[in-house]
Each structure stands twice: as structure tokens, then as C-alpha cells.
């Protein structure tokens, strides 16, 4: 049966120093007790609903109740903090579940916290960078020889149990346990080959596997998650306490892991750098669930960085040429094979210190233009965001993608590029591995890279500071209102697609023109440009700066075009969707308000102020200074303007981005 188990290597890896912090707790997880759902409710629907709060590790579906455990205690608190839960029209009764004495669950949150505290206390007193790296690996990673034995045990037990139902089953571990990038308490991902035939229902087969594992008593807490993109069976191996995620669908996960291990094996420094980056991203909550980066996407970003000058690691496509039989691993339309025995040595990596490689990674992505660029590890090159718009015109290297897109039913599954960041999977070429990552997460990643670059350049307690210093999040909008003045600072986003090279000057002009348009066209103010800045009061903290970085205007208005805008929009029944642009919508509201004020003659000026627009690095300062106002008109105007103008500009930029993506490739 051992020939059916595809383990990490034919022989165990070299011994590593035993990890003193590898204390895996068998403490009990608190979970939830649920009642109130209808008799027709399926277990899968309940699991899917509660999975939004955290990682589910155990479920028990009773006659009229559900018991459910999460990996982390914080997920239970999230569930209980929500006032009410509804499923299929029924209000659920949810309370904290009493502890299960016999549930084999690891309290990851507490273990990870203890490991972190111990690691930081050690790093604080180590000044040599290479010693810091050794300390970090010693504390974060398990003993690889011991883990190899445990993983082998798990795979053998899986094979023995499942082969009774599926005689030709083959067990493929993959993921971080396969690549060697695993931390303490990592799960083991497993793909089972030769289980699913083309006409068999995948979920039904997973249920058969779940029942077989449960009956064996070798695995505990077995349950299916059929609603996931890749349906899985989750379970825990009782002897080793290792959690397993089992699928029968995606061999490409195994191929991806082989590819990652290939790149990591080119030089030991690549593996060490990736461990540093993986823990950095985990500490800053850049990787994880709920619209964050995955560890896989972070690894691809690192590989892509190493494919550029001066390191020049090979592209994935170059490892597949020519596509001979022994370089093929066909999965659907995609080739997951490559020349694993192709020996590559990078002189530049060999002659560059680990510290410098990691610092250069942070520098590379500190100012990377994600908005207009596709990261393509397949070719090893950056591609324009609209590169795949006309798939028929793609070069021959993308033949598999062209063949995929030529099938009518696949055209809705094209590579998603209308996102704030796009990283193309090197095998599954229609997959953007970061399609769900939000703009705020991308900006946080960029900001963290900038701070990390600074930490590495200073070469002082590098890893200690990397894992303890949290950068203050830069707000897109900063507002400061005083009795007679208002400051609004608009920051340039890192995900702009409508400017060719994400230039500061062009963005500054766009933002400035939009501010003037909102005052002139939305709020019906008269604007007069001023050549001199002498009339603008000067802050004590900031000296007057001459030059093209500032522009000045006097603004005045006779009608209150702000207080009634929300009510007017409701009266006009204007859509809150993409059917109407922000300019179209706000212009309609303004025109309606003008009709209301049309019969009022000789109206006095109710608000008058000076406006200064100032360019500040990657930001625009909008400064309003009161000249005259009727009663509290200036205050009400400022409060409205500070709240709405930045929102309008954000919507306007999104519209420009969509328009830029839709432009044909030149």
C-alpha cells in the first residue's frame, strides 16, 4: 500500500533542532449550541452560515439542535455578539456550548500567542541578523524529521481506510506541510486521486469518505464542507492530533506545491526569506481569511519578485518548454507539470545576503503599480491590466488559455482583472489568486512594505522590529474642522487604474479639478481664482510656500445646496447603483434644487470663503478659510463638504478605473 502514498521525499529530511515551543495543547474549544432551524434545514447550510464567523473544526447535527466548534475562541465571540441570526426565514437560537471533554481540538489562538511572546522575548536580545533568523525558525517551525514521521502516519492511515472503498486511491499531501513552509500546528492538506470518476457526484463521494473515517475511530471530528469552492472533508488524526483537509477534486494544488518546492530548493536563502515574509504577513493580518491575501498568493509574489532583474529565476512557462509527455500533468485545460529536475543556480542570489534579498522584496512592492499591472509568474513579466481582454490576439505561449476561452461556456470564467490587484496563477491561467482581496488590504500591504523597507535599511533589531512595529494606517481622507477653517487631505490610492503610470502630478490635477467641480457644479458656488497667496492666512507651524504646488480661489454662494440634497435624491427616486455616475446623480439633484430657488430674487450671500489646494507628496490638501457667512452656514457647509466630497471622489475614481479597464488594448 505504500506505493499509493506520495510523500514529501523518498527519505526523511535532515534533522533539525527540536522545537522547544512546539507545545500543542489538547485544551477544549468552546463552541455554540444552535436551535430554531426548520426540519428541512441541511447540515451543510448551517455550516456554511456559521463559517463566515471563523474556521469550523467540528459539528454534531442532532435531532433538533446543532453543536459546532471553531478553531479560535474569537469566532464564538463574533457569533454571540450578533444580536440575531436568521436562516431560511427562521430565527436561530444560539448560545455558548458547554465544553466537550472528548473533542480533540487544538487551541491555536492561545498556542500562537505563547509562541509569539516567547519568540519576541528571544529576538529582542539578538543583534546578528542570521542568528535572529535561526531563532525565528527554531521557534516557529516544528522539527521536520518528527513531522515527516507524523505526516507519513496520517497518509498511511488514510490510504488503509479509504482503500477499502476505493482500491486504487492515491494519497497526495500538499500545501505548507509539503513545501516545508509550515508553522507549528499547521494542517495537512491531502488530495485523493483515483476516487472520483467523471460521472460521479463529488459530494456523495466525500460523504462516503467521511463515514469511513468516522467508523475507523482513527480519525475524529469528521465532517464535510460541500459548499466550499473545493469541497472538503475535515477531520483530526487522533494519534498525532494533526488536522486534515481532504479533497478529491484539485490535483493542481499538488502541482502548485511541487512548483513552490522547486523554487525554494534553488537556494536555502529563498526558503528562509519566505519564512520571514510569511510570519510578517501573518503578524500584520495581511494573510488569512475574509478578503486577505493567502499564503499561496504571497509566495507567488515572492517568486515573481525573484524572476525580475537582477535575480532572473526562470519563468514557469520556460520550465514547461517543450511540452513533452514527461513534462505534462494535464488537469482539465491546464498543464500542472514542469521540468522538476531542471537545475537552476542564480549567481546573484548566491552572492546576495538573505537580509538584502528580503529588504529588496519590500522595496520592490513599496511602490508597485498594482492598479495597472498583472503579476504573471507564468511568463515572469508584468503585463498590462487589459492584456487578456482580446484573448484571440494573445501570443502562442498562452495557447492553453486561448483554447479554454474559445469554449463558449468558459467565457464567463475569464481571468478577473477588474480588481484592485491581479496575480495570475502559473498553471490555472484563468484564475486571479487575489480576486477577493480588497483595496484597503492592498494599501495596507504597500504601507507595511514601506515600513519594513525602512526597518531593514536601518539594520537594528531587524526581525524584532519587523514583528512588533505596527505602522499607523494612513487614512485616505483626513479632516480637521475649526470654527473658521476646514482642512481635508485626500491621499492618492495605490490602486489607480485610470492613469498610465500612476503619476502623482496627473492624480493631483484630477483631484483638484474634481474638488473645483463639486464646489462649482454640485454646490453652485461662484469661484474666482486668486494669483496671490498673500490673502490666505498663514499657519504658524507652516511657512508660506511659493510655486506651482498651491492654487487659491475665493468661493461664494447665495443658496444652501447642501442641507436638502439627501431628501431631494429620495424625492427624485435616484438609483444607488451603477446605472448613474456620481456626476450625473449630483447634477440632477443640483438642478432640482435650482428650480426650488428659482423664484427667490436678490438673495444675499450666505457663505464666502477662501480655498487653497496644495500638493503634498501623494496627497491633496483642501483648505477652506471663512471670510463671511450667514449665522452657522459656514459650519453646516463644512460638515457636509467634509463628509460628502471625499465619498464623491472615491466613487468618481472607481468609475474612472472601470472605464480604464474597459478601454481596448493598444
N, C-alpha and C positions, 0 to 999 in steps of 0.2 A: 504493500500500500504506500510505501514511502515515495515511489516514483510519481505519485499523484499529488505530492506536496511540493510546491515551487517556493522554496525558502530563499532567504536573502543571499546566501552564498553556499557553495558546496562544503565549505568548512567554516567553523565559527570564527568571528572576528578576533583580533588580538585583545587580550585582557586589558581592561582599564582599571584604574584605581577605584576601589569600592566607594560608592557614593554614601557619605555619612548622613546626608539629609534625605535619603530615599525611604522615608517613613510613611508607608501607605496605611492610612487609617481605615479601620473597619467600623468607624462610627456610623451611627444610624442617620439617614437623611430624613428630615421631616418632609411630609408631602401634604396632599389635600384630600379631603373626602367630599364627594360630589353626589348630589341627588337632584331630582326635579326634572330630568330629561324624559322625553316620551319613550314609550316601549319600542318605537320604530328606530330610535337613535342607534347608530352603529358606533362601535368602539373606535373605529378609525376617525369618525367625525369629532369625537370628544378629544382624542389625542391630538388631532390637527389643531383644534381650537386652543388647547392649553399649551401647545408647543410654541405659540407666539410669545409666551412669557419666559421660556427657558428650555434647556435641553432635558427632555423626558427620558428617564432611565428605567422606569418600572411602572407597570399598570396592572390593576386587577379589576376586571369587569364583573361585578356581582349581579344579582337578580334585579335590583333596582338602585344600585349605587356603583360608584367608581372610586377606586383608590389609585392615587397617582403620585409618583416621586419624581423630583427634579435632581439634576446634578448639583445645583447650587441653591443654598438657602434663600438667596436674594430673589429667586424666581417665585418661591412660595409667598414672599412678602409682596411681590408685584401683583400676584393673583388676589391676595387678600386686601390689598389697598384699593382695588377697583370696587366701586360701590355695588355694582350689579353685573351679572353675567347672563347673556341670553344666547340660546342655541335653538335654531329652527322655531323661533317664536315662543320658546319656553324659558322661563326664568330659572336659572340654576341655583340651587342651594349649595354654597361652598363654605367649608370651614377647614381649619387645620386638622390634619390627620394625626392620630396617635402614633407614636413611634413603632415601627415594626422591628421586632427583635431578630428576625431571621432573614432580613433583607441584606444581601451582600452589596453594599454601596460604599463608594469612597467619597469622603467629604473633600472634594477638590479645593473648594474655596479656602478652607482652613489650612490644608496642607500647602497650597501655593503661597499663602500669606506667610507661613512659617519659613518656607524655603527662601522667599524674597527677603525677609528680615535678616535671616542668617547670612545670605549672600551679601547684602548691603553692608552688614557689620564687618564682613571679611574684606570686601573691596575697599572700604574706607581707609584701611591701613596699608594697602599695597600700592606702590607708586610705579613699578615697572609694568608696562602695558602687557607684555607677554605673560607675566605672572598673573595679571588680572584675568586674562583670557583663560588660563589654566584653572584658576579659582572658579570662574563662572561655569565652565564646562563640568568641573568636579561637582558643583552643587546642583546644577540644573539637569544634567543628563544621567540616566541610570547606567549601571555597569552593563556594558554591551554584551559581554560574554554571558552573564546571567540572563539578560533579556533574550538573547538568542535561544537559550535553552527553554525559556518560558514560551516564546513565540512558537518554537518547534512543537512544544507540548500542546499548545492550543490548536495548531493546524492539524496535528496528528489526530487529536480527539474529534475535531470537526470532520475530518475525512472518514474516520472509522464510523461515526454515527450516521453521516449523510449518505455514505456509500451503500447502506442497506436499502435505501430508496432510489438512489441514483448511482449505479455501479461504476460509471465512468467519470465520476466527478473528479475535478482537479481543483486544488486549493491554492489560490494566489494571494499572499499578503501584499499590501501596497500602502502607500502613504508614508508618514514620517517614520514609522517603525521599520520600513523597508529602506528608506534613504539614509537613515542614521541621524535625522534631524529631530528625533523625538525628545520630549522632556519627560520628567517623572510623571507617572500616571497617564501617559498617552494611551489612547485607544489603539486597537489594531483593526485596520480596515482589511476586509477579505472579499475577494471576488471568487465565486464558484463557477467554474467552467463546466460545460457538458451537462448542464442541468436543464436549461430551457431549450426546447425545440421551437422552431419558427412559429408554429400554430398554437402553442400552449400559453395559457394566461399566466403572466408573471406573478401576480398577487397570489393566485391559488398555489403556485409552487412554493412561494415564500411561507405560506401558511403550513404547508406540509413540512418544510424545514423547521419552522418554529415548533410544531408539535413534536417532531423527532428529537429536537434538542431539549425540550422541556421534559419529555419522558425519560431521557437518559440520566437526569439528575447530575450530569457532569457540567451542564450549563444551567444557570438560574436567571430569573427575571427576564424571560424571553418574550418579546412582543414585536409585532410588525408595525412599520410606519409606511403604509402603501401609498399615501398621498404625496410623499416626497418626490422631487424631480427624478431621483433614482430611488425607487422603493427599497427598503432595507429591513432586515431583522436585527434587532438589538438584543444583546444578551451579555451575561457575565460568566466567564470561566471560573468555576467555584474554587478550584485548587490554587490557581495563580492570581485570582482576583482581577484579571485583565478583562476590560470591557471590549466587546467585539461589535463591529458594524458589518453586516454581511449583505452583499448584493449579488444578483445573478445576471445583471444587465450590462455593466460597463467595464469591458476589458481595457478601454482606453485609460482608465485610472491606473491600471498596472503599467501600461506603456508610458504614461507620464512619469510615474515613479522611476522607471528604468532610465528615462531620459535625464531626470534630475540627478540620479545617482551617477550617471555618466559624467555630467558636468562637474559635480562635486569631486569626482575622482581625478580630475585633471591636475589639481594641486591641493594639498591639505589646507592651504590658506583660504580656498574658496569655501570649504566646509566650515571652517572656524568663523569666517566672515558672516556666513548665513546664520549661524547660531547666534551671533551678536545681534544681527538685524532682526531675527525672529523674536527674540526676547524684548528688544527695543520696541517693536511694533505691538507686542502683547502688553507691555507696560503702559504705553500711551493709548491703548484701546484703538489702535489703527486696524488691527486684525481682530476677527471674531465674527459674531452673528449680527443680524439686523443691519444690513446695508454697509457693513465694513468690508475692508479687504480680507481675502482669505490668505492663509499661509502660502497656498499654491500660487496665488497671483503675485505675492511679494517675492517668491523665489523666481518667477518668470521675469519680474522687473530686474532682479539682480543678474540673471543670466543675460538679459538684453543689454544691461549696462556693460557687462564683460565682453559682449560681441562688438562693442564700439572701439574706436581708437582710444588708447594705444594697445589694449589687451587683445582684441581681434580673435576671440574664441569663435569657432565655426558656427554658422547658422544651422538650424535643424534641416533645412532643405538640402544643404550641402552634404549632410550625413545620410541622405536618402538617395543620392545620385551615384550610380544609376539604380533604378528601382528593379533590382534583380530579385528572384524568388526569396533568397535568404535575407533580404533587407525589407521584406514585406510583412506586415501584420495588419491585414485588412479588417477593419471594423466598420461595416456599412460602407459609406462612401470614402472613409478616411484610412490613411496608412499610418499606423502607430509604430512601424518598425524603423530601424536606423542601424547604422554600422556601429555596433557596440564595441567592437574590437579596434576601431579606428583610433590610433594613438595620436594624441594631440599634446603638444607642450608649448606653453606660452612663455617665451623668454621674459616678456615684460612682467608677467605675474611672478615668475621666479625671482626676478630682481627687484620687486617692489615689496615693501613691508606690508604685513597684514593691516597695521594701523593706517597706512596710506591708502590702501585699497578701500577700506570702509569709509574713510574720510572722503575719498573721491566719489563713492556712491552717493553720499549725502550731497556733495557739491553738484553732481550730475542732475539730481532731481530737485535741487533747491529752486531752480528757475526753469524747470522743464515746461514746455508748452503743451500740456495735456489736451487743451481745448481743440487744437487744430491738427493733432498728430495721433496716428495709430502706432502703438508699440507692437512690432511684429518680430518675435523671436524666430519665426519660421524663415524669414529672409535675413534676419539680423539687422534690419534697417527700419528707420522711421518712415511711415507712409502718410500722405495727406489724408485728412479725415474723410474726403469724398472719393478716395481711391477705388473703393469697391462698388461705387454707385452704378457704373455700367459694367456688369460682370463679364459681358461678352468681349469687352475690349481688354481684359486682363491678359498679362503675358502667360506663356506656356507653363511657367513654374506654378501657376495657380490652376492647373488643369482640373484637379480634383474638385476645387471649389466651383469652377465653371460647370463641370458635369453635375454637381449637386444642384446648382441653381437652375440648370436647364430643365429640371423636372418641375412641372407646374405646381405640385403640392408642396414643394420645398421653398418656393419663392417668398413665402411669408416667414421663413426661418433664415433670412439673410443675416450677415454679420451686423449686429446693432452698433451703429456709430453715432446715433443721435443721443449720446450720453455724455456726461461730463468727463469721462475718461474711457479709453478703449485699449484693451490689451488682447490681441488675438491669440487664441490657443494654438500652439505649434502643430497640433495634429488635427483637431476638430476645427477646421478653418472658418466655420460659420459661427463660432462661439466667442463672444466677448466675455472674458472671465471676470470682468469687473462691471458688468452692465447694471448691477443694482447699487453700486457704490454712489453715495450722494455727494453733491458738490461741497457740502461742509466738511465731509470726511477727506476729500481730495485736498481741500485748502488746509486742513489740519495736518495732513501728511506733509505737504510742502513746508508749512511752518515748522514742523518738528525736524524736517531735514535741515532747514536753515540753522536752527538752534544746535542740532547735532554737529553740523559742519564747524560751527564756532567752537564747540566743546573740544572736538578733535584737533583743531588747529592750535588750541592753547596747550594741549599735551599735559594736562594737570588733572590727576584723578579721573581719567577719561571715562572708564566704564562706570565708576561710582556716580559721576555726574550724569552720565547718559541715562542711568536707570533711576535717578532721583529728581532731576530737574524737570519740572513740567512747565513748558512755555505758556505764557499768558496768551489765551486765544485772541487773535486780532479780530475785532468786530468789523463787519462790512460797513456798518454805519455807527458813528459816534456822535451823540448830540449833547449840547450844553446850552441851557437857556438861562439867561439872567433877565432882570427887569427890562432892560433896554437893548438887549442884543441876543442873538442866537448863532451858535456855531454848529454846523453839520459837516462831518467828514465822511465822504464816500471813498471806500477803498476799492482798488481795482481787483477784480476776481482773477484767480489763476485759471479759470475755465472758460475764458473768452474764445469764441469760435469765429466771430464776425470780423476780426482784424487779422490780416495775413500773418503778421509776426508778433501779435500780442503787444504792439508797441505802446509805450507809456504816452507819448505825445498824441497819438491818434485817439487813445482812450480818453485823455484829458479833454480833447476837443469835443468828443462825443458827449461826455458827461456834462461839460459846460453848456453846450448847445441845448441839451435836454433840460437843464435847470432853467435856462432862459425861456425855453418854450413853455414849461409849466407855469411860470410866472406870467408870461405874456398871453398865451393861448388858453390855458386852463383857468387861470385865476384873474384874467382880464386886467392886468396891471399895465400901466404905461411905463416903458423903460427908456431911460436916457443914459447913453454911455458918457463916462467922465474920463477925460485924458489925464487928469491929475489925481494923485492919491493923497494929496495934502488934506482933503476934506474928510478923509476917513480917520477916525480916532485911532491912535497907535497904542497898542498894548505895552505895558511897562516891561513885560517879560520878552517881548518880541520886537526887535528893531524893524523899521521900515526897510523893505527890500525893493529896489528898483529893478526894472527889467520886464520881460515878457511873461513872467510867471504869475502876474496878477492882472486882473481886469476889474473895472469899477463901473457901477451903474447907480442911478437914482431911480427908485421904483415908487409909483404911487397908484392908488386905486380908489374909486368912488363907491364901489358896490361890494358887498360881502358875498363873495363867490365860494365861500368855503363851508360855512355852517350848515347849509341846506343841501349839500351835494349827495349825502347818503340817502336822504328822503327823496330827492329828485330821481336818483337812479332807481329806487324802488318803484316810484310812480311811473317811470318810463318802462319798467319791466325789462331792464337791460340784462343781457345774459352774463353770467360769471364764468363763461367758458372761453375756449379759443376761437369762438365764432367771430369775435370782435377784438381788434387790437386795443391796447390801452389808450392810444391817441384817439382812435375813433370813439371809444366809450366816453372818455373825459370831455371830448369836444362836444358830443351830443348833450351831455349834462350842462356844459357851459352855455351852449346855445339856448337851451330851455330856460336857464336862469336869466339870460339876457332878455328874453321875451317878458319875463316877470317884471324886470326892472325897466322895461322899455318906456313905460308911461311916467316914470319918475324923471322930472327935469330939474336942472340946477342943483344936482346933488353935490354936497361938499365932499372933499377928500377925507376918507375915513382912516386911511393908513398911508404913511410915507416913510421910506427907509432907504438907507444906502446898502448896496450889495457889493461884496467883494468875492471874486472867485480866484482862488490861489492854488497853483500846482505845487504839491508836496510829494516828491518821490513818486510812489504809486497810488497817490490819493488826491482827492479834490476837496479843498476846504471851502465851504459855502458860509460866508459870514454876513449876517444881517444886523444893521445898527439903526435903531429908531431915530427918525427925525421928528415926525409928528404923528399923532394918532387920536382918534375919537374914543374917549373912555378906554375900554380894555380891548380895543380892536387889534392892536399890535400883538398882545399876548395871545388872543384866540387865534390869530393868523399864524403865529409862530408854532403853537402847539399843533395846529392842523398840518402845517407845512413840514414840520419835523417828523410827523407820523406818516404822512402820505407820500411825500415826494420820493423818499428812498424806495418805498414799495413800488411806486410807478416806474422808477428807473430799473429796478430789478426785473419787473415784467417786460419792460422795453428791451433790456439786454437779452432776455430769453427769446423774445421774438426775433431779434437780430441774429441770434445764434441759430435758430431754426431755419431762418432764411438763408444763412450762410451754408448750412449743411445741404439745403435743397439745391444750391447752385450747381450747374453741370461742371464736370471735371474738365479743366483746360489743359 
